[in-house]
């Protein structure tokens, strides 16, 4: 599988599950209606897991422009490939959120509240204070990136001293990381921590024929884009300052 295709597919799977769980929780008449924040954060985390499992062997499963940019800053990923990754991630996010809309279309149609119709697509602050919202995205993404940069694949040795990794289960630590960020820091802005995850679906909300959908809140859209990029840059800078590969 081509690396860009892998990023597209992995991000599509992530958003299909992430947008899907928000639709399941907030839209009228679903089986999961009003099931709450724990359900949303858990499904987003497991969405990361399945996206990483599929894309990991082919592209490294960034699935997030913040990850691609941070790895480029630290020298672990070529800058020349960053634009292609970002484009594939945004397209994947658009496609995945579109799939979620198609699955829940009847429930979108049955829901009157415009905020609920928007929620499966883009993030929105619980209290609208743009400087504070930006800080929330910066901090949440910094945590995501610094842990990813210091993560190593667990390896054990068999009787012949042959390294044995976790294979696809190596995606679990990233899933747990996204889960705890959602639980611990996600209550302020909905923890985009991923520019593609917000921008692509927000664009889909703008263009899809959703009955009574309201506006796509482009006035806020720069926060979940700039915040994660700044957070990724700060985390990469800290990583380089402390010493690549370990704290010194």
WOSULQUI-V895989 format. One record per backbone hydrogen bond with DSSP energy under -1.0 kcal/mol. NH is the residue of the N-H (numbers start at 1). CO is the residue of the C=O. E is the energy in kcal/mol with one decimal. If there is no record, write none. Layout:
BEGIN
nh=NH co=CO e=E
nh=NH co=CO e=E
END
This chain:
BEGIN
nh=6 co=2 e=-2.6
nh=7 co=3 e=-2.2
nh=8 co=4 e=-2.2
nh=9 co=5 e=-3.0
nh=10 co=6 e=-2.9
nh=11 co=7 e=-2.3
nh=12 co=8 e=-2.2
nh=13 co=9 e=-2.3
nh=14 co=10 e=-2.1
nh=15 co=11 e=-2.5
nh=16 co=12 e=-2.4
nh=17 co=13 e=-1.9
nh=18 co=14 e=-2.8
nh=19 co=15 e=-2.8
nh=21 co=17 e=-2.5
nh=22 co=18 e=-1.7
nh=23 co=19 e=-2.4
nh=24 co=20 e=-2.4
nh=25 co=21 e=-1.9
nh=26 co=22 e=-2.7
nh=27 co=23 e=-2.0
nh=30 co=27 e=-1.0
nh=33 co=30 e=-1.1
nh=34 co=25 e=-3.2
nh=35 co=32 e=-1.9
nh=40 co=36 e=-1.6
nh=41 co=37 e=-2.9
nh=42 co=38 e=-2.1
nh=43 co=39 e=-2.2
nh=44 co=40 e=-2.2
nh=45 co=41 e=-2.0
nh=46 co=42 e=-2.4
nh=47 co=43 e=-2.2
nh=48 co=44 e=-1.9
nh=49 co=45 e=-1.8
nh=50 co=46 e=-2.3
nh=51 co=47 e=-2.1
nh=52 co=48 e=-2.7
nh=53 co=49 e=-2.4
nh=54 co=50 e=-1.8
nh=55 co=51 e=-2.5
nh=56 co=52 e=-2.6
nh=58 co=55 e=-1.6
nh=59 co=55 e=-2.7
nh=60 co=56 e=-1.3
nh=68 co=64 e=-1.9
nh=69 co=65 e=-2.8
nh=70 co=66 e=-2.2
nh=71 co=67 e=-2.5
nh=72 co=68 e=-1.8
nh=73 co=69 e=-2.4
nh=74 co=70 e=-2.0
nh=76 co=71 e=-2.4
nh=81 co=78 e=-1.5
nh=82 co=79 e=-1.1
nh=85 co=81 e=-2.1
nh=86 co=82 e=-2.8
nh=87 co=83 e=-2.4
nh=88 co=84 e=-2.2
nh=89 co=85 e=-2.5
nh=90 co=86 e=-2.4
nh=91 co=87 e=-2.4
nh=92 co=88 e=-2.4
nh=93 co=89 e=-2.4
nh=94 co=90 e=-2.3
nh=95 co=91 e=-2.7
nh=96 co=92 e=-2.9
nh=97 co=93 e=-2.1
nh=98 co=94 e=-1.9
nh=99 co=95 e=-2.1
nh=100 co=96 e=-2.0
nh=101 co=97 e=-2.1
nh=102 co=98 e=-2.2
nh=103 co=99 e=-2.4
nh=104 co=100 e=-2.2
nh=108 co=104 e=-2.2
nh=109 co=105 e=-2.5
nh=110 co=106 e=-1.4
nh=117 co=113 e=-1.6
nh=118 co=114 e=-1.7
nh=119 co=115 e=-2.0
nh=121 co=118 e=-2.5
nh=122 co=118 e=-1.7
nh=126 co=188 e=-3.3
nh=129 co=127 e=-1.1
nh=133 co=129 e=-3.2
nh=134 co=130 e=-2.6
nh=135 co=131 e=-2.0
nh=136 co=132 e=-2.1
nh=137 co=133 e=-1.9
nh=138 co=134 e=-2.4
nh=139 co=135 e=-2.9
nh=140 co=136 e=-2.5
nh=141 co=137 e=-2.1
nh=142 co=138 e=-2.2
nh=143 co=139 e=-2.2
nh=144 co=140 e=-1.9
nh=145 co=141 e=-2.9
nh=146 co=142 e=-2.6
nh=147 co=143 e=-1.9
nh=148 co=144 e=-2.0
nh=149 co=145 e=-2.9
nh=150 co=146 e=-1.4
nh=151 co=148 e=-1.1
nh=156 co=164 e=-2.0
nh=158 co=162 e=-1.5
nh=161 co=158 e=-2.1
nh=164 co=156 e=-2.7
nh=169 co=166 e=-1.9
nh=170 co=167 e=-1.9
nh=171 co=168 e=-1.8
nh=172 co=169 e=-1.8
nh=175 co=171 e=-1.8
nh=176 co=172 e=-2.7
nh=177 co=173 e=-2.1
nh=178 co=174 e=-2.5
nh=179 co=175 e=-2.2
nh=180 co=176 e=-2.6
nh=181 co=177 e=-2.0
nh=182 co=178 e=-2.1
nh=183 co=179 e=-2.3
nh=184 co=180 e=-2.9
nh=185 co=181 e=-2.8
nh=190 co=186 e=-1.8
nh=198 co=194 e=-1.1
nh=199 co=195 e=-3.0
nh=200 co=196 e=-1.6
nh=202 co=198 e=-2.1
nh=203 co=199 e=-2.2
nh=204 co=200 e=-1.8
nh=205 co=201 e=-2.5
nh=206 co=202 e=-1.6
nh=207 co=203 e=-1.7
nh=208 co=204 e=-2.8
nh=210 co=208 e=-2.1
nh=213 co=210 e=-1.3
nh=220 co=217 e=-1.2
nh=223 co=220 e=-2.1
nh=226 co=222 e=-3.2
nh=227 co=223 e=-2.3
nh=229 co=225 e=-1.4
nh=230 co=226 e=-2.8
nh=231 co=227 e=-2.9
nh=232 co=228 e=-2.6
nh=233 co=229 e=-2.1
nh=234 co=230 e=-2.6
nh=235 co=231 e=-2.4
nh=236 co=232 e=-2.4
nh=237 co=233 e=-2.2
nh=238 co=234 e=-2.5
nh=239 co=235 e=-2.4
nh=240 co=236 e=-2.3
nh=241 co=237 e=-2.5
nh=242 co=238 e=-2.6
nh=246 co=243 e=-2.0
nh=248 co=242 e=-2.0
END
